[in-house]
């Protein structure tokens, strides 16, 4: 069987440049993959299509960065944590979440899951997606 591979990485980053966060939706089971991959991780079907992600999500777990793993290039993102985030469309992803500090960590952990939203930021030569606490969290 010959499969024609789409340039998923290019399409994804082109979308970010246009202000769109894209994922892939399985035509068989409807699962959405984010970040996008070629085949569905739920049923294995390679028949997927591009969909725009809403950006709404829930932070389901978090861990604060250790001093030794805090990189100077991330100082502009402070405060932040590393977290498991479930997007509204269903996919789970490990991500950075802005707005989490040692001061609010315990309160947020007691309230999990907590509402967050995706945002596109410029990192060096490319744009990427991180998440940020919703207002009031």
C-alpha positions as CSV (number, residue, x, y, z in Angstrom):
1,X,0.0,0.0,0.0
2,X,1.4,3.4,-1.0
3,X,0.6,6.3,1.3
4,X,1.0,9.9,0.3
5,X,2.3,11.8,3.3
6,X,1.2,15.3,3.9
7,X,3.7,17.9,5.1
8,X,2.1,18.1,8.6
9,X,4.8,20.1,10.2
10,X,4.8,22.8,7.6
11,X,1.0,23.1,7.5
12,X,0.9,23.3,11.4
13,X,3.6,26.1,11.5
14,X,2.0,27.9,8.6
15,X,-1.3,27.9,10.6
16,X,0.5,29.4,13.6
17,X,1.8,32.2,11.4
18,X,-1.8,32.9,10.4
19,X,-2.9,32.9,14.1
20,X,-4.6,29.5,13.8
21,X,-3.9,26.4,16.0
22,X,-4.4,23.3,14.0
23,X,-5.0,19.7,14.8
24,X,-5.9,16.5,12.9
25,X,-9.4,14.9,13.1
26,X,-9.8,11.2,12.4
27,X,-12.4,10.6,9.7
28,X,-13.1,7.2,11.2
29,X,-13.6,7.8,14.9
30,X,-13.6,11.6,15.2
31,X,-10.7,11.8,17.6
32,X,-8.6,15.0,17.4
33,X,-4.8,14.9,17.6
34,X,-2.9,17.9,18.9
35,X,-0.2,18.6,18.2
36,X,-1.1,17.1,14.8
37,X,0.3,13.7,13.8
38,X,-0.3,11.7,10.6
39,X,-2.4,8.8,11.9
40,X,-5.0,8.7,14.7
41,X,-3.6,7.6,18.0
42,X,-7.1,6.3,19.1
43,X,-7.9,3.9,16.2
44,X,-4.8,4.0,14.0
45,X,-6.6,5.3,11.0
46,X,-4.4,7.4,8.6
47,X,-7.5,9.1,7.1
48,X,-7.4,12.5,8.9
49,X,-8.2,16.1,8.1
50,X,-7.2,19.5,9.4
51,X,-9.3,21.2,12.0
52,X,-8.8,24.5,13.9
53,X,-8.4,24.1,17.7
54,X,-10.5,26.4,19.8
55,X,-7.7,27.1,22.3
56,X,-9.9,26.3,25.3
57,X,-8.4,23.7,27.7
58,X,-8.1,22.4,31.2
59,X,-4.9,22.0,33.1
60,X,-5.2,18.6,34.8
61,X,-1.8,18.3,36.6
62,X,1.2,20.5,37.1
63,X,4.8,20.5,38.2
64,X,7.0,23.5,38.9
65,X,10.3,23.8,37.0
66,X,13.4,22.9,39.1
67,X,16.0,25.7,39.4
68,X,18.5,23.6,37.5
69,X,16.0,23.0,34.6
70,X,15.0,26.7,34.3
71,X,16.6,28.0,31.1
72,X,17.4,31.7,30.7
73,X,15.6,31.7,27.4
74,X,12.3,31.0,29.3
75,X,12.7,34.0,31.7
76,X,10.3,36.0,29.6
77,X,7.6,33.4,30.2
78,X,7.8,33.6,34.0
79,X,6.0,32.6,36.0
80,X,5.1,29.2,34.4
81,X,4.8,25.5,35.2
82,X,4.9,22.3,33.1
83,X,1.5,20.7,33.0
84,X,-0.7,18.1,31.4
85,X,-3.4,20.0,29.5
86,X,-6.5,18.6,27.9
87,X,-7.8,20.7,25.0
88,X,-11.6,21.1,24.7
89,X,-11.5,18.9,21.6
90,X,-10.3,16.0,23.7
91,X,-6.5,15.5,23.1
92,X,-4.1,15.7,26.0
93,X,-0.7,17.4,25.7
94,X,2.3,18.2,27.9
95,X,2.8,22.0,27.8
96,X,4.0,25.1,29.5
97,X,1.3,27.1,31.4
98,X,1.9,30.7,32.2
99,X,0.7,32.3,35.4
100,X,1.5,29.5,37.8
101,X,4.0,30.4,40.6
102,X,5.1,29.0,43.9
103,X,2.6,31.5,45.5
104,X,-0.5,30.1,43.7
105,X,0.6,26.5,43.0
106,X,-1.0,24.9,46.1
107,X,-4.3,26.7,45.5
108,X,-4.4,25.7,41.8
109,X,-3.5,22.1,42.6
110,X,-6.4,21.9,45.0
111,X,-8.8,23.1,42.3
112,X,-7.6,20.9,39.4
113,X,-8.7,20.8,36.7
114,X,-8.3,24.5,36.0
115,X,-9.3,26.5,32.9
116,X,-6.5,27.6,30.6
117,X,-6.3,28.8,27.1
118,X,-3.8,28.4,24.3
119,X,-1.8,31.3,23.0
120,X,0.6,31.6,20.1
121,X,4.0,33.1,20.9
122,X,7.1,33.8,19.0
123,X,10.1,31.7,20.1
124,X,13.2,32.5,18.1
125,X,12.5,32.1,14.4
126,X,9.2,30.2,14.8
127,X,5.9,30.5,16.6
128,X,4.7,27.9,19.1
129,X,1.8,27.2,21.4
130,X,1.8,27.6,25.2
131,X,-1.1,27.9,27.6
132,X,-2.1,30.5,30.1
133,X,-4.3,30.5,33.1
134,X,-7.8,32.0,32.4
135,X,-8.7,35.2,34.2
136,X,-9.8,34.5,37.8
137,X,-7.8,31.4,38.3
